[in-house]
């Protein structure tokens, strides 16, 4: 592979459980060898290291009686501190290390047997083993809710609540404290069950109160301005990023955010505004990574929740509804904002086969700083060729 990729996106749990040889990244020596390879062969400058502590130290696991709980056991077997090792090795190779944290994916309990049989593509992905953070289990009222006030989208906190924003910023700070990461990468991908329709969730108490104050409408009982509601939902997340940026900047650390392409969050979450223009213009983000995809696993490319895709999305990166091609979007929408900006724009390629022509076109667009690749796919071609999580 001769392609130049600036950013390595390392989903460490996938490596540990399904990788082969050094591609497992299960020893310090394997990490040293692979980091050096990414740097030498691909020109990698930044490693986004996906943390597993939320899922294993801060969460409760659920599993069917006959499930081996492979991932949990593999991660528990690691006897070295990846948070200490990864920044050191990255720096020795002239790279920066960003801690990769998901902020819209706090997990969920096991669903019923009937729903698990119908709803999943693969026995290794949430069908018989799930996890949920202790915090979200203890505070179900902070997970986003529908208009009936009866159905919650488990794993997705509502950033309308100051308690959610404070908790998530505290979680981020607690992870980086005492370590030498250069920055934090906040990923907006979510493996939650998709909304049945794109405007299903976002009727939390604070949202209702703010909409009543701003528009005079009781959104639980009256018709209301959908666009104003979607903007409000997006503004809460922007406020969270402001708070995260402030805390990280005080530590001399950068903030990167990974989003789908376009101006709405899209599947599986909803139509709320992605206010990336504001993030760039206000200097909230140092790097924006676009073209993220919640629908497809970036390591093995399985489609997630194939039976529940939802409908009614204003923009949908899965089928391209409401948006032009990626290259056209980069030229027409992103380039004018990033050209001359101190913020950097990166384009995720984890969901596409290597394509020199397409990648050269993307990298030639003004404002694009580089491309992102999946370390799992690069390091584990045998596992990818096998096409299944199960060894």
C-alpha positions in Angstrom: 0.0 0.0 0.0 1.7 3.2 -1.2 -1.1 5.6 -0.2 -0.3 8.5 2.1 -2.5 8.6 5.2 -1.9 11.3 7.8 -4.0 9.9 10.6 -4.1 6.3 11.9 -7.5 5.4 13.5 -6.7 2.5 15.9 -9.7 0.7 17.2 -7.7 -1.2 19.8 -10.5 -3.6 21.0 -10.9 -4.9 17.4 -7.1 -5.5 17.2 -7.0 -7.3 20.6 -9.9 -9.7 19.9 -9.7 -10.3 16.1 -6.2 -9.3 15.0 -3.5 -11.8 13.9 0.1 -11.7 15.1 1.4 -8.2 15.6 -2.0 -7.1 14.3 -3.4 -8.0 17.7 -1.4 -5.1 19.3 -1.5 -7.1 22.5 2.1 -6.6 23.5 4.2 -3.4 23.8 6.7 -4.8 21.3 3.9 -5.4 18.7 2.7 -1.8 19.2 6.3 -0.5 18.7 6.6 -2.5 15.4 3.2 -1.5 14.0 3.6 2.2 14.9 7.0 2.3 13.2 5.4 0.6 10.1 2.5 3.1 9.9 5.0 6.0 10.1 7.5 4.5 7.6 5.0 3.1 5.0 2.1 5.5 5.2 3.6 8.8 6.5 1.4 8.7 9.5 1.6 11.8 11.7 -1.2 11.2 14.3 -2.5 8.1 16.0 -6.1 8.1 17.3 -6.0 5.4 20.0 -9.5 4.1 20.9 -9.8 3.7 24.6 -11.5 0.7 26.2 -11.7 1.9 29.8 -15.2 3.3 29.4 -16.5 -0.1 28.2 -14.5 -2.1 30.8 -13.8 -0.1 33.9 -16.8 2.2 33.9 -19.5 -0.2 32.6 -21.5 -3.3 33.3 -21.4 -6.3 30.9 -24.4 -8.3 29.8 -24.1 -11.7 28.1 -26.2 -14.7 27.3 -25.4 -17.8 29.3 -23.5 -19.6 26.6 -21.4 -16.6 25.4 -17.6 -16.8 26.0 -17.3 -13.0 26.5 -14.2 -13.1 24.4 -13.6 -9.4 24.1 -13.9 -8.8 27.9 -11.4 -11.5 28.6 -8.9 -10.4 26.0 -8.9 -6.8 27.3 -8.7 -7.9 31.0 -5.6 -10.0 30.1 -3.5 -6.9 29.2 -1.0 -6.3 32.0 0.5 -3.0 30.6 -0.9 0.5 30.6 -1.8 1.5 27.0 -2.3 5.1 28.1 1.4 5.3 29.1 2.8 3.2 26.3 1.0 4.7 23.3 2.1 8.4 23.7 5.6 7.3 24.3 5.9 5.1 21.2 4.1 7.7 19.1 6.5 10.4 20.2 9.5 8.1 19.6 8.3 7.8 16.0 7.8 11.5 15.5 4.0 11.2 15.7 1.3 12.7 18.0 -1.1 10.6 20.1 -4.7 11.5 20.4 -7.0 9.6 22.8 -10.1 8.4 20.9 -13.3 8.7 23.0 -16.9 8.1 21.9 -19.4 10.6 23.3 -22.7 9.4 21.8 -22.3 5.7 22.6 -22.7 4.7 26.3 -24.0 1.2 25.5 -27.2 -0.6 26.2 -28.5 -3.7 28.0 -29.3 -7.0 26.2 -32.5 -6.9 24.3 -35.1 -9.7 24.1 -34.3 -12.9 22.4 -36.9 -12.2 19.7 -35.4 -8.8 18.8 -31.8 -10.0 18.9 -32.6 -12.8 16.4 -34.2 -10.4 14.0 -32.1 -7.3 14.4 -28.4 -8.2 14.2 -26.1 -9.1 11.3 -23.5 -10.9 13.3 -23.3 -12.9 16.5 -20.2 -11.1 17.6 -21.7 -7.6 17.5 -24.1 -7.0 20.4 -26.4 -9.9 19.7 -25.4 -11.9 22.7 -23.0 -9.6 24.5 -23.6 -5.9 25.3 -22.3 -3.4 27.8 -23.6 -0.2 29.3 -21.9 2.5 31.4 -22.7 2.5 35.1 -23.4 6.2 34.8 -26.1 5.8 32.1 -27.6 2.9 34.0 -27.8 5.1 37.1 -29.2 8.0 35.2 -31.7 6.8 32.6 -33.4 10.2 32.8 -30.4 11.7 31.1 -30.6 9.6 28.0 -32.5 11.2 25.1 -36.2 10.5 25.0 -39.0 10.5 22.4 -42.2 12.7 22.4 -44.2 10.2 24.3 -41.7 10.4 27.1 -41.7 6.6 27.1 -38.9 5.4 24.8 -35.3 6.3 25.2 -32.4 5.9 22.8 -30.1 3.9 25.1 -26.5 4.9 25.0 -27.2 8.4 23.7 -27.0 11.1 26.4 -29.0 14.3 25.9 -26.5 17.1 25.9 -29.3 19.5 26.8 -28.7 18.6 30.4 -25.8 20.5 32.1 -25.3 17.3 34.2 -24.5 15.4 30.9 -22.1 18.0 29.7 -20.3 18.2 33.0 -20.1 14.4 33.4 -18.7 13.9 29.9 -16.1 16.6 30.2 -15.1 15.2 33.6 -14.8 11.8 32.0 -12.5 13.1 29.3 -10.3 14.9 31.8 -10.1 11.9 34.2 -8.8 9.8 31.3 -6.0 12.1 30.1 -4.9 13.2 33.6 -1.4 12.0 34.3 -0.7 10.9 30.8 1.2 12.4 27.8 -1.5 12.5 25.1 -1.2 15.4 22.7 -4.9 15.7 22.2 -8.3 14.1 22.4 -10.4 12.8 19.4 -14.1 12.8 20.2 -15.9 10.5 17.9 -19.6 11.1 17.1 -20.2 7.6 15.7 -22.8 5.6 17.7 -23.7 1.9 17.8 -27.0 2.6 19.4 -30.2 1.3 17.8 -31.2 3.8 15.1 -34.2 6.0 15.6 -37.3 4.7 13.9 -37.6 8.1 12.3 -35.1 10.9 12.2 -37.0 13.3 14.5 -38.0 10.7 17.0 -35.7 11.7 19.9 -34.9 15.0 21.5 -37.9 15.8 23.7 -36.0 15.9 27.0 -37.3 18.2 29.8 -34.6 20.9 29.2 -35.3 20.9 25.5 -39.1 21.3 26.1 -38.4 24.1 28.5 -36.1 25.9 26.2 -38.4 25.6 23.2 -41.3 26.9 25.3 -39.3 29.9 26.3 -37.9 30.6 22.8 -40.9 29.9 20.7 -43.9 29.8 23.0 -44.7 26.3 21.9 -45.3 23.2 24.1 -43.5 20.7 21.8 -45.1 17.7 23.5 -48.6 18.9 22.6 -48.4 21.5 19.8 -47.0 21.7 16.3 -43.6 23.5 16.4 -40.8 24.8 14.3 -38.7 21.7 13.4 -35.8 23.7 12.2 -35.6 25.7 15.4 -35.8 22.5 17.4 -33.0 20.9 15.4 -30.8 23.9 15.8 -31.4 23.9 19.5 -30.4 20.3 19.8 -27.2 21.0 17.9 -26.4 24.0 20.1 -26.3 21.9 23.2 -23.6 19.7 21.7 -21.7 22.8 20.6 -21.8 24.0 24.2 -20.4 20.7 25.4 -17.5 21.1 22.9 -16.8 24.6 24.2 -16.5 23.2 27.7 -14.3 20.3 26.5 -12.1 22.7 24.5 -11.6 25.0 27.5 -10.5 22.2 29.8 -8.2 20.6 27.2 -6.6 23.9 26.2 -5.7 24.6 29.8 -3.7 21.3 29.6 -2.0 22.3 26.3 -4.0 19.6 24.5 -5.9 19.8 21.2 -9.4 18.8 20.4 -10.4 16.8 17.3 -14.0 15.8 16.4 -15.1 13.1 14.0 -18.4 13.6 12.3 -20.4 12.3 9.3 -20.3 14.5 6.2 -23.0 17.1 5.9 -24.8 19.5 8.2 -26.9 17.1 10.3 -25.8 14.2 12.6 -27.8 11.7 10.4 -28.3 8.0 11.1 -28.6 6.5 13.6 -29.3 9.6 15.7 -31.4 12.2 14.0 -31.7 15.5 12.1 -30.1 17.7 14.7 -27.6 20.3 13.5 -23.9 19.6 13.2 -22.7 23.1 13.9 -19.2 22.5 12.6 -19.1 25.9 11.0 -19.3 27.4 14.5 -16.7 25.0 15.9 -14.2 26.1 13.2 -15.0 29.8 13.3 -14.9 30.0 17.1 -11.7 27.9 17.3 -13.5 25.2 19.3 -11.9 22.4 17.2 -8.3 22.1 16.2 -9.1 19.2 13.7 -12.3 18.1 12.1 -12.5 14.6 10.7 -15.4 14.2 8.2 -17.0 11.2 6.5 -17.5 9.1 9.6 -20.0 6.3 9.3 -22.0 4.8 12.1 -23.8 2.3 9.9 -20.7 0.2 9.0 -18.0 -1.3 11.1 -14.7 0.4 10.1 -12.7 -2.8 10.8 -14.6 -5.6 9.1 -17.2 -3.5 7.2 -20.2 -5.4 8.5 -23.4 -3.4 8.3 -24.8 -2.6 11.8 -28.5 -2.8 12.5 -29.4 -3.7 8.9 -33.1 -4.3 10.0 -33.4 -0.8 11.6 -32.1 2.0 9.4 -34.8 4.6 10.2 -36.3 7.1 7.8 -36.9 10.8 7.4 -33.4 12.0 7.4 -32.8 15.4 5.9 -29.3 14.3 4.9 -28.3 10.6 4.9 -24.7 9.6 4.2 -25.7 6.0 3.7 -27.7 6.6 0.5 -26.5 10.1 -0.3 -29.9 11.7 0.3 -29.8 15.5 0.5 -26.1 15.8 -0.3 -23.7 15.9 -3.2 -20.7 13.6 -3.6 -17.9 13.7 -1.0 -15.5 15.4 -3.3 -18.1 18.1 -4.3 -19.0 18.7 -0.6 -15.3 19.1 0.2 -14.9 21.7 -2.6 -18.1 23.6 -2.2 -18.9 23.4 1.5 -15.8 22.6 3.6 -13.0 24.1 1.5 -14.2 27.8 1.8 -14.4 27.4 5.6 -11.1 25.7 6.2 -9.0 27.5 3.6 -6.9 30.0 5.6 -8.3 28.6 8.9 -6.1 27.5 11.8 -8.3 24.4 12.1 -7.4 21.4 10.0 -9.7 19.2 8.0 -9.2 15.5 7.6 -11.2 12.9 5.6 -11.9 9.4 6.9 -11.2 6.6 4.5 -11.9 3.7 6.8 -15.1 2.7 4.8 -13.5 2.8 1.3 -11.1 0.6 -0.5 -7.7 2.3 -1.1 -8.0 4.2 -4.4 -5.0 6.3 -5.4 -6.9 8.4 -7.9 -9.8 9.3 -5.5 -7.4 10.0 -2.6 -5.2 12.2 -4.7 -8.3 14.2 -5.7 -9.4 14.6 -2.1 -5.9 15.6 -0.9 -5.7 18.2 -3.7 -8.8 20.1 -2.5 -7.8 23.3 -0.7 -8.3 23.1 3.0 -7.9 19.3 3.2 -5.0 18.4 5.5 -4.9 14.7 5.1 -6.6 11.3 5.1 -7.5 8.8 7.9 -7.0 5.0 7.6 -8.1 2.0 9.7 -5.1 0.4 11.4 -7.1 -2.8 11.8 -7.6 -3.2 8.1 -4.0 -2.3 7.3 -2.5 -4.6 9.9 -4.9 -7.6 9.5 -5.5 -8.4 5.8 -6.0 -12.1 6.6 -8.8 -11.3 9.1 -10.4 -8.9 6.6 -10.2 -11.5 3.8 -11.9 -14.0 6.1 -14.8 -11.6 6.3 -16.1 -12.6 9.7 -15.3 -11.7 13.3 -15.3 -15.4 14.4 -11.9 -17.0 14.0 
